[in-house]
Amino acid sequence: METDPGHLSDRHFRSVADLVQHHAGIQLPPAKRTMVEGRLRKRMRALDLPTLEAYGRHLFEAGHLADEFPHLVDCVTTNKTDFFREPAHFDLLRTTIVPRLAARGDRPLLKVWSAAASTGAEAYTLAMVLQDMAADRFRYAILGTDISSEVLDRARTAIYPEEMLEAVPPDLRRRYVMVARDPARREGRIVPELRARVRFQRLNLMDESYPIDRDVDLVFCRNVLIYFDKPTQKAVVARLAGHLRPGGYLIVGHSESMAGIGVAGLDQMSSTVFSKLRDSGR
């Protein structure tokens, strides 16, 4: 008999929370139980299961965990993202970081990594800023990664609702966003010129190693570390730093306190901006 037709049992909720924290680093305390159950109901319906408790049994007792795990992660991951979110970081790119990187002159290609890309707004914001600055001075390539395959599929389409695109400054929106021919659709798509500079791939920041180049100039990893405990934050930051070239930059979110998370080889320039020391090696 089901404990409650609309809820996971305590045992299955703890199993989901432990599984997600172990594999994705995301903490799901009891206070988030209602949110988790609400999101898992769509998987329950997709699998034609009658209750959340039946979904729990499907995961942990019927041998379907391996197949279902990517969908579980897609459901519980918070994928809030916006264009030009925390705009001070993009101002800093224009005034300081990109001019410093471009002035080195030791190579024409800037490598940029959006390490928690979600549906791609951050990666395409970076593309707009860099495209505006590049001219004949440098070329750039942007990689966006995320643990959720579902949001990466949406990022690749580069189609966004009109209200989301309102955060893009009007001059950049005119140049880099194509408006839908049918006004009723109320959406726009990033222009092909920028889409060609951005690629997306799935990556779990909890993995012990990342299949990413180790000479990246700039890493954005914003508003994801807050879901990790302090030891996990330190480990992730250290792994990200290992993919920066000497003199490269790591930027984290304004909501993420990095107090007490010292990583060898990184110089903390401000509360959210780090630079890799030039003599730190790889």
C-alpha positions in Angstrom: 0.0 0.0 0.0 1.3 3.4 -0.9 2.3 5.7 2.0 0.9 8.7 0.1 -0.1 8.6 -3.5 1.4 12.0 -4.2 4.7 11.7 -2.4 8.0 9.7 -2.3 8.5 7.7 0.8 11.1 9.1 3.3 13.4 6.2 2.3 13.1 6.9 -1.5 13.5 10.7 -1.0 16.7 10.1 1.0 18.0 7.7 -1.7 17.3 10.3 -4.4 19.0 13.0 -2.4 22.1 10.9 -1.7 22.3 9.8 -5.3 22.1 13.3 -6.7 24.6 14.7 -4.2 27.1 11.9 -4.8 27.0 12.0 -8.6 26.1 15.7 -9.3 27.2 17.5 -6.1 23.8 19.0 -5.7 22.5 19.1 -2.1 18.7 18.3 -1.7 17.9 18.9 2.0 14.4 18.0 3.3 13.4 21.7 2.8 13.6 21.1 -1.0 11.4 17.9 -0.9 8.3 19.6 -2.3 10.3 21.1 -5.2 11.9 17.7 -5.9 8.6 15.9 -5.9 7.0 18.5 -8.1 9.7 18.1 -10.7 9.8 14.3 -10.6 6.1 14.1 -11.3 6.7 14.8 -15.0 9.0 11.7 -15.1 6.4 9.7 -13.3 3.8 10.7 -15.9 6.3 10.1 -18.8 6.8 6.6 -17.6 3.1 6.1 -17.1 3.6 5.3 -13.4 0.6 5.9 -11.1 2.5 7.5 -8.1 5.8 9.0 -7.1 6.3 6.1 -4.8 6.0 3.8 -7.9 8.6 6.0 -9.5 10.9 5.5 -6.5 10.5 1.7 -6.8 11.2 2.0 -10.5 14.5 3.7 -9.7 15.7 1.7 -6.8 14.0 -1.7 -6.8 13.2 -2.5 -10.5 16.7 -2.1 -11.9 16.0 1.0 -14.1 18.4 3.5 -12.3 21.1 3.6 -14.9 18.6 4.4 -17.7 16.6 6.9 -15.7 19.5 8.7 -14.0 20.1 11.3 -16.7 16.4 12.2 -16.7 16.4 12.4 -12.9 19.3 14.9 -13.1 17.5 16.9 -15.7 14.5 17.2 -13.5 16.2 18.2 -10.2 18.8 20.6 -11.7 18.0 24.3 -11.3 18.6 25.8 -14.7 17.9 29.5 -14.1 19.9 31.6 -16.6 19.6 35.0 -18.1 21.3 37.1 -20.7 23.8 39.6 -19.2 23.2 38.1 -15.7 25.4 39.9 -13.2 26.4 42.6 -15.8 29.4 43.8 -13.8 31.3 40.7 -15.0 30.7 41.6 -18.6 31.8 45.2 -18.0 35.0 43.8 -16.5 35.5 41.7 -19.6 35.3 44.8 -21.8 37.4 47.1 -19.7 40.1 44.8 -18.3 40.1 41.1 -18.9 39.8 40.8 -22.6 42.2 43.7 -23.4 44.8 42.0 -21.2 44.3 38.7 -22.8 44.3 40.2 -26.3 47.4 42.3 -25.6 49.6 39.2 -25.0 49.9 38.6 -28.8 51.2 35.1 -28.3 48.2 33.5 -30.1 45.1 34.9 -31.9 42.5 32.5 -30.5 40.8 33.2 -27.1 39.4 30.0 -25.5 36.4 30.6 -23.2 34.5 28.1 -21.2 31.0 28.6 -19.7 31.1 25.7 -17.2 27.4 25.8 -16.1 25.9 26.8 -19.4 22.3 25.7 -18.8 20.2 26.8 -21.9 23.1 28.9 -23.3 22.3 32.5 -22.3 25.7 33.0 -20.7 27.6 31.5 -23.5 25.8 33.6 -26.1 26.2 36.7 -23.9 30.0 36.0 -23.9 29.8 35.7 -27.7 28.1 39.0 -28.1 30.7 40.8 -25.9 33.7 39.1 -27.6 32.3 39.6 -31.2 31.8 43.3 -30.4 35.5 43.6 -29.3 37.2 41.2 -31.7 37.4 43.0 -35.0 40.8 42.0 -36.5 42.5 41.8 -33.0 41.7 38.2 -32.1 39.5 35.2 -32.8 37.5 33.4 -30.1 35.9 30.0 -29.4 33.3 29.3 -26.6 32.5 26.0 -25.0 29.3 25.6 -23.0 29.0 22.6 -20.7 26.3 21.4 -18.4 25.2 18.2 -16.6 21.7 18.3 -18.2 21.4 17.0 -21.7 17.9 18.5 -21.9 19.1 22.1 -21.4 22.0 21.6 -23.8 19.7 20.6 -26.5 17.8 23.8 -26.0 21.1 25.8 -26.0 22.0 24.4 -29.4 18.8 25.6 -31.0 19.7 29.1 -29.7 16.0 30.1 -29.7 14.7 32.2 -26.7 11.4 33.8 -25.7 11.1 37.5 -26.2 10.9 38.3 -22.5 14.3 36.6 -21.9 15.9 38.5 -24.7 14.8 41.9 -23.3 17.9 41.8 -21.1 20.2 42.1 -24.2 21.0 45.8 -24.8 19.0 47.1 -27.8 22.1 47.6 -30.1 23.4 44.1 -29.5 19.9 42.7 -29.9 19.6 44.3 -33.3 22.9 42.9 -34.4 22.9 39.4 -32.9 19.3 38.3 -32.5 17.0 37.3 -35.4 13.3 38.0 -34.7 10.8 35.3 -35.6 8.9 36.1 -38.9 5.7 35.2 -37.1 5.2 37.9 -34.4 2.8 35.6 -32.6 5.7 33.3 -31.7 7.3 36.1 -29.6 10.8 34.6 -29.8 14.2 35.2 -31.3 17.2 33.2 -32.4 20.9 34.0 -32.0 22.5 34.8 -35.4 24.5 32.1 -37.2 27.7 34.1 -36.9 27.6 33.7 -33.1 26.2 30.1 -33.1 29.2 29.1 -35.2 31.6 30.3 -32.4 29.8 28.4 -29.6 29.6 24.6 -29.1 28.0 22.6 -26.3 28.8 19.3 -24.6 27.6 17.5 -21.5 30.0 17.5 -18.6 29.6 16.7 -14.9 31.6 19.0 -12.7 31.8 16.2 -10.1 33.9 14.0 -12.4 37.5 13.6 -11.4 38.8 14.9 -14.7 37.3 16.9 -17.5 37.8 16.3 -21.3 38.6 20.0 -21.8 41.7 21.8 -23.2 44.2 22.8 -20.5 45.0 26.2 -22.1 41.7 28.0 -21.6 41.9 31.8 -21.2 38.6 32.4 -19.4 36.3 30.2 -17.3 32.9 31.3 -16.2 31.5 29.1 -13.5 28.7 31.1 -11.9 25.8 30.2 -9.7 26.4 26.5 -9.5 29.0 26.3 -6.7 26.3 27.4 -4.3 24.7 23.9 -4.6 27.9 22.2 -3.4 29.4 21.8 0.0 32.7 23.5 0.8 35.0 20.5 0.1 33.2 19.9 -3.2 33.5 23.6 -4.1 37.3 23.6 -3.5 37.7 20.4 -5.5 35.7 21.8 -8.5 37.6 25.1 -8.4 40.9 23.3 -8.4 39.9 21.2 -11.3 38.7 24.2 -13.3 42.0 26.0 -12.5 43.8 23.1 -13.9 42.3 23.9 -17.3 43.4 27.6 -17.3 46.5 28.7 -19.0 48.9 30.8 -16.8 47.4 34.3 -16.7 43.9 33.0 -17.4 40.8 34.0 -15.4 38.1 32.2 -13.4 34.9 34.0 -12.6 32.3 32.8 -10.1 28.9 34.1 -9.2 28.3 37.0 -6.8 26.1 34.8 -4.6 29.0 32.3 -4.1 31.2 33.0 -1.1 34.7 31.7 -1.8 35.9 32.5 1.7 38.2 29.8 3.0 38.5 28.2 -0.4 42.1 28.8 -1.3 43.4 27.0 -4.4 47.1 26.8 -5.1 48.0 28.7 -8.2 45.1 31.1 -8.1 45.3 34.8 -7.2 42.0 36.2 -5.9 41.6 39.6 -7.6 38.1 40.3 -6.1 35.3 38.4 -4.4 34.4 36.7 -7.7 37.4 37.0 -10.0 40.6 34.8 -9.9 43.7 34.8 -12.0 46.0 31.8 -12.6 49.5 32.7 -11.5 52.0 32.6 -14.4 54.5 30.4 -12.6 51.9 27.9 -11.4 52.2 25.6 -14.5 49.4 23.4 -15.6 
